Amino acid sequence: MKFHGIWSDRRTARGKVKPFIFAVLEISVLLMCIWVITTFDILILAALSYMGAMFYIVTTVIPRYKKAIKRQKNS
């Protein structure tokens, strides 16, 4: 017996809400990691973490969000 809820089908699951939630969650986790790294007061490590997080967001989070939005069916 399979449960059929609003989140069970990824392609018709409320349009842009679910991909947006996952993108915001991922960005907030990155920001929390950067905050923890900056509390150590090591400037080079903080700068590298900022650049790494920006690179990760631009190359991974945003394209994955756009792909998920394109995949959604209009129901």
N, C-alpha and C positions, 0 to 999 in steps of 0.2 A: 504494500500500500504506500503510495507516494503522496507527500504533502504538496499541495498546490497553493502557495501563498503569493504575496505580491513580490517577494524577492526571489522566488524559485526560478523564474525565467529571466536570464540576464538581458535578453534582447528587448523585452517589453517592460522592464522593471522601472516604471516611473520616469522615463526619459533621462534628463540630465542630473537628477538628484543623486543617485547612487554613485556614478563616476566622480561627481563633484565632492561628495563626502570622502571618498577614498583619496582623492588628490589632496584635499585639505588636511586629512589625517596624516598623510605621508609628509607633507610640507611642515606640519606642526611637529612631527617627530624629529625631522631634520633640524628645525629651529631649537628644539630642546637639547639636542645633542651639541649644537654649536654653543648654546648657553653654558652647558656643563664644561665644554672645552675652554671657553673664555674665562671661567672662574679660576683656572690654573694660572692665569696671568703670564702666559708664554705667548708673546706677540706673534712669532712666526707660525706657531701651531694654530693660533686663532685665525690668522690670515689664510693659511692653507685650508682650514676647515670651511671658511666662508667661500673661498673659490671652488672647493670641491662640491659644496652643497649647491652653489649656483650652477655649476656644470652639470650636476646630477639632475637638477630640476629642469634645465633647458633641454638636455638630451634624453631624459627618460620619462619624467612625470608628465610634462606637457604633451609629448607625442602619444603617450599611452592614454591620456585623457581625451585627446582629439580622436583617436582611433575608437575608443569606447563610445563616444558620442555619435560617431558616424555609423557604428554598428547597431544602434538602437532603432527599433522599428517604430513607426508612427502608428499607434493603434487608436 
